[in-house]
Amino acid sequence: MSEINATKRTDIYQIDPRNVDVVAGFNVRREFAIDELKEQIKLNGVLNPITVIPTKAADGSERYRLVDGERRLRATLAAIEEGADIRRIKAIFLPRNTSEEEQLVQQMMRNEGKNFTEYECAIMFNRFRDFGYTQTEIAAKFGKSPTFVCRCLSLMELAPEIQQSLERGEISTNAVREIVGQNKENEAAQVAAVNAAVSKAKATGKHTANNNDVPTHVKLLKAIKKASLAFKQAMALREELGNDMVLDVVCCRASIEAVAAQTEVVLEMVESYNKAAQDGNK
């Protein structure tokens, strides 16, 4: 039987949340959504500890610089303002000499609440890229795949206006990728389509635009490209068949069905686009 490891004691402190300082811009989180968490804290208190670095104010009083847990802290302070009797919350202390890189790693790895969005991950990964890390090294540092890191970092190459919409949670990354994918060389068209999607979502009472809010002309362009690709693939297969009449007939039928299916989608898109244009002119 293998030897059982002895229990190791790790201190979790109780601190006044009003003594915690938040460094502006340090947290990569951009959307906090604290209302539901605030109500949970009123009922049950703060269950998971925040992470801080102990410091001193100019007058010698104790202060703490926040590393992880800003959403919990915001919700706690909001609950206190509404009358909740919360005098102390749990906190894990990091050494005063903890590097900025290690603080950022702690911020992401200790996150136990609302998941970071891809854009928030992009902000984090971009900071490490500025530190000199490669994408492969960033992936290893955070336990993510290189593909995911690359996917996130691509968001940092978008127009500032689009990044602002992502930061404010006005549009999903999937919707942005659909728009950008159809307008790769036209940044102005990307921005216009994102703004249109956001406006459409807001008009229907939605906070975040998704793929359903992507402008019809963008979806139409996507459908046309699919129809064109289906036709080219069918013609390429037909060339490979040569004089085989049986397979030639099968291939032709398949190509006709593939193109017809995409053509039907295109026609539906055109009809929808025309109707929208007519409604807009009324």
Secondary structure as UniProt FT lines:
FT   STRAND          13..15
FT   HELIX           17..19
FT   STRAND          20..21
FT   TURN            24..26
FT   HELIX           35..44
FT   STRAND          50..56
FT   TURN            58..59
FT   STRAND          62..68
FT   HELIX           70..81
FT   TURN            82..83
FT   STRAND          89..93
FT   TURN            96..97
FT   HELIX           100..109
FT   HELIX           118..130
FT   TURN            131..132
FT   HELIX           135..142
FT   HELIX           146..153
FT   HELIX           154..157
FT   HELIX           160..167
FT   TURN            168..169
FT   HELIX           173..182
FT   TURN            184..185
FT   HELIX           187..203
FT   TURN            204..205
FT   HELIX           211..213
FT   HELIX           216..241
FT   TURN            242..243
FT   HELIX           245..281
//
